[in-house]
Amino acid sequence: MGIINAGEFIETVYFKGTQISLMAAGDGTEVIYHKLQPGSSWALGPEENWNGLEYIYILSGKLLYHTDEKTIELNPGQSFCESPIKKFTNFHSQGVSEFIYVTSQPVFHNYSKLSRDLMELAISIEEKDGYTVDHCERIKHYSMLVGQALELTTKQITLLNLASFFHDVGKVRVPLEILQKPSKLTSDEWEIMKNHTTFGRQLLEETNIPLLNEIALIVEQHHERYDGKGYPKGLERDEINIEASIISVVDSFDAMTTDRVYKKGKSVEEAFQEILNNRGTMYHPLVVDTFIALKEKILN
């Protein structure tokens, strides 16, 4: 391959605050440059039939290394190495961070496919419903606050991060005349709209990407209710994934406080009270208590 000049890469993919660039590859080994924007995360986890070396060297910025047992701050010059990785591990960027990732088994093709598929989904949502994009970014932010406060496992936090952003992805399969209707939906139209949860699960499963397959059920469940009166399957209490229960609360809060063409949003205080009023009926009590306790952070 010879000399590689600054800024030159074999291939680069981008997705929502992350740049991943293949620097060099040969004999199964890959050297990959990563650049994460503030608040972005990157994860590693054990996989079946994976026995490779994985090495990370921090170039700039600050990464918080999370496992279920500990959190360690990684600064430039520090590194991480496992062969193979045994625990689900999350790297969270504080500010802009850059690092080199070396692996003895090829992974970039999978990165590239995952990033492109995720970007296509995000673009599809944006093209059909501009409201949903801003809404999904807020839901992801609120969900992360609640998930961290509940001390979910590292893997649960990673799945929640993705599921919260893509919770409404099934809306790309809802007819435009219903999705973009400027007035309140009729009962028949609402029944069609409710299918977006199942559409979302199906769409994510159709990608055949393991990570997206894992969040599919969370996406399908985000309109289930604690009392069993939700949709699409009428699940109740602990039948509902905790990640879906979190999304349910923060999704409702954001929807209540957002102005729509046919309805002015509630005040923040009214929305918090509404969430509290439905504690134990619509919403998981522990999630509600945690969300209310995070009020100041939610509003900042």
N, C-alpha and C positions, 0 to 999 in steps of 0.2 A: 504493500500500500504506500510505503514511502512517507515523505514529510506531509504533515497535515497542518495547514495554516490556521491561525486564530479565527474562530467563528465558523470553520468549515466542518460539516458533519455529513455522514453517509445518508442519514434520513432524520427528519425531525417531526414530532407530532405535538399538538397542543390540546389542552382541555382545561377550561375553567381554572386559570391560575397556575397551570403546570406546563412546563416545557420539558420534553424528553427527547434527547438527541443521541443517536447511535454514533459513537466516535470511532470504534474499531471492532472488528469481529474476525475470528478465525479459529478453526479446530474446536468449535463449540463454545469458545469463550467470547464474551461480549463486554465492551467497556462503554458505559452509557452515562451521559451527562444529564443531570436533573437541575431544573431551576423552578423553585416554588415561590409563589407570591404569598404575602402575609395571610395567615390563617388557613393556608392550604395544607393538606395532609397526603402522605404516601405510606402505603402499608406493605408488609411482607408477612407471609404465613406459611406453615407447613402444608405441603401438597403430596398427594399420593404419587409414588414413583419419582419423587424429586430428591436427589442426593447431592446437589451441587453446592459449591462454595459461593457464598454471597458476602461481598465486602463493600463497605461504604466509607468514603473519605470526604470529610466536610471541607469545602473550599472557602465558603463565606457565609455570613449570617449565623443563625442559631436554630438548631433543631431540638425539639423535645422528644426524646425517645421514651415511648410508653409501652409497657407490658402490663399484664394484670397485677404484677407484684410491685412494680416500681416505675418511677419517672426520673430520667436523667437528662440534664442539659448537655447537648453536644455542640462544641464550638469549633472554629476553623483549626485544622491540624489534628483533630481527634477522628477516630474511625470506629467502625463496628464490623465484626466479622463472625460468621457462623457457617458451619458445614456439616450437615444441612441445618437450616433454621428449624427450631423445635417449638417455638411459641409464636402466637400471633402478635405482631409488633407494628406499632404505628409511629410514624415520624411526623411531627407537627411543626410547621414553619412559624417561627417568631420573626416577623419582618420578611425580607426577601432572603432566601437561602439557596445556595448552590452546593451540589455534591456530585462526586463521581461514584457510580455503582458498577462494580465488577462482578460478573457471574460466570461460573464455569459451564453453565448450560444455557443455551439460547433462549431468550425471553422477549426480545424486542418485537418480534412479529406479533406476539400476543398483546403487548403494550399497544402497538400500532392499531391493531384491530379493535381493541377495547376503546381506545381514545376516539377513533373515528366513529364507531357505533354510538358512543355516548354523545359525541358532538352532533351527529345526525338526529338523535332523539331530541336534544336540546333545541336544535334549529327547527325541527318539526313543530315542537310546542310553541316556539316563538312566532312562527309564521301563522299558526292557527289561532293563537290566543296570547297577545302581548301581555295582558294582565297576569297570566299564569307564570311568566318568566320571573318578573319581579317578586311575585308572590312566593314562588318556589325558593328563591334566594333567601327571603326572609324566614321561610319555614325551616330551611336548613340551619340558619343561624340560631333561631330559637330552640330547635331540636337539640343542637349540640350543647347549648347551655343546660338544658334539662337532663340530657343523657349523662353529661359529666357530673352534674350535681347528684344524680342517682347512682353514680359510680358503676355504670355499666362496664362490662368487660371490654377489652381493647377491640375484639372482633365486633361486638355489638355496636360500639361507637362508629367503627368503620362502615358497617352495614347501614346504620342510622343516617350517617352522612350522605350516602348515596340514595337511600330510599326516600329521605325527606326531600331531596331535590327533585327526584323523579316520581313523587307520589301521584302527580296528576298526568303522567305521560299517556295514560289511556285516553285522554281527551282528544288525542290526534285521530282517534277512530270514531268520535262522535260527529254526527252530521253538522256541517258549518251553520246551517240555519238554526240549529238549536244552540250550539256553542256560542255563536255570536249574536244571539237574539237580544235586542236592546231592552226588552221588557221581561216581566216575570214569566217563567215557564209554566205551561199548562201541566196538569197532572200526568198526561200521557208523555209529554216531552221530558218531564222530570224522571219518569221511569226509564226512558232511554238514556238520559244523562247519568243515572246511577250505574249504568253498565260500565262506566269508565274505569271503575276499580278492577273489574275482571278483565277488561281490555288491557289494562296496564300490566297485570300479571302475565297474560298471554303474550303480549309484545316482548316483555323482558325474557320470558322463557324461550321465545323463538330465536333470540340471539345466540343461544347455545354457549354463552359465556358464563362460566361458573359463578363469578361474583354477581352478575345480574340475575342469574337463576336464584341465588340466595336471597336477594331483596324482593323477588317477585311476590312472595306471600305477604310480606310487610306492606307492600303497595296495595295488594288486594284488600287487606284488612283495615285500612286507615279510616274507613267510615263505619266500622263495627262499633257497637255501644257496649258499655260495661254491663248494662241491664239486659242485653240480648236483643234489643229492638233495632239494631242497626242493619246494615247491608254490606255485602250481598248474601251472607250465610247465617245471619242471626247469631253469631258467636257471642259468648258472654265471659266476663271475668278473666280468669287465667287462660281461657281458650284463645285469647287474643295476645299476640306478641306484644311485649312491653314497648318495642320500638314503634309499633302501629298505634299503641295507646298514647304515646308521646306526640306523634304526628297529629292524631285526632284533636288533641287539646290545642296545640299551637296553630293548626290549620283553622280551627273554628275561631280562635282569637283574631287571627289576621283577617279572615273573611268578614268578621263582625265589624272591624275597625276600618275597613276599606270602602270608599265610596264607589258605588256602581251607578250605571246610567239610570236604573229604575229605583235605586234606594241609597239614601245617604247613610254612611257608616255610623256606628255607635261611637260614643266617646270611649277613651281607654278605660276609664273607671267603670262605665256601664258594662264593657266587655269582660273585665276582670270579675265583676259581680255575677254576670251571666255564667261564666265558667264555674264559679263557686256554687251557684245555685244548682248546677247540674252535676255536682260532685257525687259519685256513687250511682248515678243513673246513666247519663250519657258518657261520663268520663271516669277513668280509673282514679280512685281517691288519692293514691300516693303521687300520681303524676300531677293532679290538680294542686295538692299541697306544695309540691316542689316548684311548680310553675308560679304560684302566688308568692312563694318565698323569694323568687328571682325577679320580682316586679321591677326593682330599680335597674337591674341589668337589662331586662327586656326593653325598658323605655329608653335606655342610652344608646 
